[in-house]
Amino acid sequence: MTFFTIIILGACVKGKRVTGSLRKRLDKGAEYLLGHENTKVIVSGGQGKGEDVTEAFAMKNYLLDKGIDGKRIIMEEKSHSTEENLKYSLQYITDTKEKVGIVTNNFHVYRGIKLAKRVGYKDVNGIPAGSDPVLFLNYLVREFFAVVYLVLFHR
């Protein structure tokens, strides 16, 4: 599947460095971008506690180190949640009907797609990145409750 734009959802950075889950997302995004030269990427994430830079800034630097042309990278630096990642990234999408790929960890794709559709994306699909096998069950349980919350309280 070919996307006009992909969005890589942010995750915690330590100081200025990307962490494990985010690295997996970025590696999957870089893999896609290297095979699709006309696709642009939005790196989405603000600055949280313990972060010296925004997640988007750290993500852009990581992609530059992987050989992605900086002209293809758009930074969204205000968001602090998955819903905000998607909502604030939408301002960089010129046509809400364009095909958009959401890059996130495998356990997070379902909720990411649900939230994307809620905030206005029309043609959105997931691009699942792997996750740490040791932590996968923990992530899955946490994500289960996040999806339940989404269904019950955010209709």
C-alpha positions in Angstrom: 0.0 0.0 0.0 1.3 3.5 -0.9 0.6 6.4 1.3 1.0 10.1 0.5 1.9 10.8 4.1 2.8 8.7 7.1 2.6 9.9 10.7 5.0 8.4 13.2 3.4 8.7 16.7 5.7 9.9 19.4 6.8 8.1 22.6 9.1 8.9 25.5 12.6 10.2 24.8 15.4 10.2 27.4 17.1 13.5 27.3 17.6 13.9 23.6 17.6 10.1 22.7 14.8 7.9 21.4 13.8 5.0 23.6 13.1 1.4 22.6 9.4 1.6 21.5 10.0 4.8 19.7 13.1 3.4 18.0 11.0 0.5 16.6 8.4 3.0 15.2 11.2 5.1 13.6 12.9 2.1 12.1 9.6 1.0 10.6 8.9 4.5 9.3 12.4 4.8 7.9 12.1 1.4 6.2 8.8 2.6 4.6 10.2 6.0 3.6 13.3 4.5 2.0 11.1 2.4 -0.3 8.6 5.2 -1.1 10.6 8.3 -2.1 7.5 10.5 -2.7 6.0 10.0 0.7 6.3 12.7 3.3 6.4 12.0 7.1 5.0 13.9 10.1 6.9 13.1 13.3 4.5 13.9 16.1 5.3 14.5 19.8 5.7 17.4 22.2 8.1 17.7 25.2 7.3 15.7 28.3 8.9 15.3 31.7 12.6 14.3 31.6 12.8 15.2 27.9 15.4 17.8 26.9 13.8 18.2 23.4 10.5 17.5 21.9 9.8 14.0 20.8 9.4 15.3 17.2 12.9 16.9 17.3 14.5 13.7 18.5 12.5 11.7 15.9 13.6 14.0 13.1 17.2 13.7 14.0 16.9 9.9 14.1 15.4 9.8 10.6 18.1 12.2 9.3 20.7 9.8 10.6 18.9 7.0 8.8 19.2 8.9 5.5 15.8 10.4 5.2 15.8 13.8 3.4 14.9 16.6 5.9 12.7 18.2 3.3 10.3 15.2 3.6 10.0 15.6 7.4 7.4 17.7 9.1 7.6 18.2 12.9 4.4 18.5 15.0 5.7 19.5 18.5 2.7 20.4 20.6 1.0 17.0 21.3 1.1 15.0 24.6 -1.2 12.1 23.8 -2.1 9.9 20.8 -5.3 11.8 20.2 -3.3 15.1 20.1 -0.7 13.5 17.9 -3.3 12.8 15.3 -5.4 16.0 15.8 -2.4 18.4 15.5 -0.8 16.4 12.7 -4.0 16.8 10.7 -3.2 20.5 10.1 -0.4 19.4 7.8 -2.6 17.1 5.7 -3.9 19.2 2.8 -6.7 16.8 1.8 -8.4 14.7 4.6 -9.2 12.2 1.9 -5.6 11.4 1.1 -4.2 8.0 2.1 -2.4 8.3 5.4 -0.4 5.7 7.2 -0.1 5.7 11.0 3.2 4.2 12.3 3.0 2.9 15.8 3.8 -0.3 17.8 1.7 -3.3 16.9 -0.3 -3.3 20.2 -1.3 0.4 19.6 -2.5 0.3 16.0 -6.2 -0.4 16.6 -6.6 2.6 19.0 -4.5 4.8 16.8 -6.8 4.1 13.8 -9.9 4.6 15.9 -8.6 8.0 17.1 -7.5 9.1 13.7 -11.0 8.5 12.2 -12.5 10.3 15.2 -10.5 13.5 14.6 -11.1 13.6 10.8 -8.9 11.2 8.8 -10.9 9.6 6.0 -8.5 7.0 4.5 -6.1 5.8 7.2 -4.3 2.6 7.8 -1.8 1.3 10.3 1.8 0.5 9.7 2.7 -1.7 12.7 6.1 -1.6 14.2 7.3 -4.4 16.5 7.5 -4.1 20.3 9.7 -5.5 23.0 8.7 -9.1 23.5 9.4 -9.0 27.2 7.1 -6.0 27.7 4.5 -7.0 25.1 2.0 -8.5 27.5 2.3 -5.4 29.8 1.7 -3.1 26.8 -1.2 -5.2 25.6 -3.0 -5.1 29.0 -2.5 -1.3 29.2 -3.8 -0.9 25.7 -6.8 -3.1 26.4 -7.9 -0.7 29.1 -7.2 2.3 27.0 -9.5 0.9 24.2 -12.2 0.1 26.8 -12.0 3.7 28.1 -12.1 5.0 24.5 -15.2 3.0 23.7 -17.0 3.9 26.9 -16.2 7.5 27.4 -15.3 9.0 24.0 -18.1 8.2 21.6 
